[in-house]
Amino acid sequence: MPRPNGRCRRCGAPVLLAVTAAGRLQPLNPQPDPAGNVAVYRNAAGSWRARVPNKALPALPYERIHMPHHATCKPPATVTPGPAQFPAGVVSLAEHRRKRRTP
């Protein structure tokens, strides 16, 4: 299993950052997954390269199939601030705005 070389910006999970043919970084789950659709290999310089295999050029023996991280990313639940979360002396205007928007 390749070692993760980055972290997801949304959920903070470790990801494998591979360079696509267009020169962009694609975050992948670090463990190989046969359900994935990205073939990953390491080039002579040691960087991870990613491509999508197709009928004309299927996955080669030295490539491993990985799942794109965006397909499985689960960002942490966001907490909406309530009145109890505000410090003393700070008032939430959310209720006022809600009343003003309703016809």
C-alpha positions in Angstrom: 0.0 0.0 0.0 1.4 3.4 -0.9 2.1 5.9 1.8 -0.2 8.9 1.9 1.5 12.1 0.9 -1.2 14.6 1.6 -4.4 15.4 3.5 -7.9 16.1 2.3 -8.9 19.8 2.7 -12.5 18.9 3.5 -12.3 16.0 5.9 -8.6 15.9 6.9 -8.2 12.2 5.9 -4.8 11.1 4.5 -4.8 10.9 0.7 -2.4 9.9 -2.0 -1.8 12.9 -4.3 -1.1 11.7 -7.9 -0.4 13.8 -11.0 -2.7 13.4 -13.9 -1.8 13.6 -17.6 -3.0 17.2 -17.5 -0.5 18.0 -14.7 -3.1 18.4 -12.0 -3.1 16.8 -8.6 -5.8 14.2 -8.0 -6.4 13.0 -4.4 -6.9 9.3 -4.1 -7.7 6.9 -1.3 -4.3 5.4 -0.2 -5.4 1.8 -0.2 -6.0 0.1 -3.6 -9.7 -0.6 -4.3 -10.9 -2.8 -7.2 -14.1 -0.7 -7.3 -12.0 2.4 -8.2 -11.5 3.8 -11.7 -8.0 5.3 -11.5 -4.8 3.4 -12.4 -1.8 4.6 -10.3 1.9 4.0 -10.7 5.2 5.5 -9.6 7.4 6.9 -12.3 11.2 6.9 -12.4 11.4 10.3 -10.5 9.4 8.8 -7.7 6.2 10.8 -8.1 2.8 9.2 -8.3 1.0 9.3 -11.7 -2.7 8.7 -12.3 -4.7 7.9 -15.4 -8.1 6.4 -16.2 -7.7 3.0 -17.9 -9.9 2.4 -20.9 -10.5 -0.4 -23.5 -7.6 0.8 -25.7 -5.2 0.9 -22.8 -6.3 -1.2 -19.8 -4.6 -1.2 -16.4 -1.0 -2.5 -16.8 0.5 -5.1 -14.5 2.6 -2.5 -12.6 -0.4 -0.2 -12.0 -2.8 -0.4 -9.0 -6.5 0.6 -9.1 -7.5 3.3 -6.6 -10.7 5.1 -5.7 -10.8 8.9 -6.1 -11.1 10.4 -2.7 -13.9 12.8 -3.7 -16.1 9.8 -4.2 -15.7 8.7 -0.5 -15.0 12.0 1.2 -17.2 12.6 4.3 -16.6 16.1 5.6 -17.2 16.6 9.3 -20.7 17.7 10.4 -20.9 21.5 10.7 -22.4 22.9 13.9 -24.7 25.9 13.5 -24.1 28.4 16.2 -27.0 28.7 18.7 -27.7 31.2 21.4 -25.8 29.1 24.0 -22.6 29.2 21.9 -22.3 33.0 21.8 -20.2 34.7 24.5 -21.8 37.1 27.0 -22.8 40.4 25.4 -23.1 39.0 21.8 -26.5 38.6 20.2 -27.5 36.4 17.3 -29.3 38.2 14.5 -30.4 35.0 12.8 -33.9 35.0 14.4 -34.4 38.7 13.4 -33.3 38.0 9.8 -35.5 34.9 9.6 -38.6 37.0 10.7 -37.7 39.7 8.2 -37.5 37.3 5.3 -40.9 35.6 5.9 -43.7 37.4 4.0 
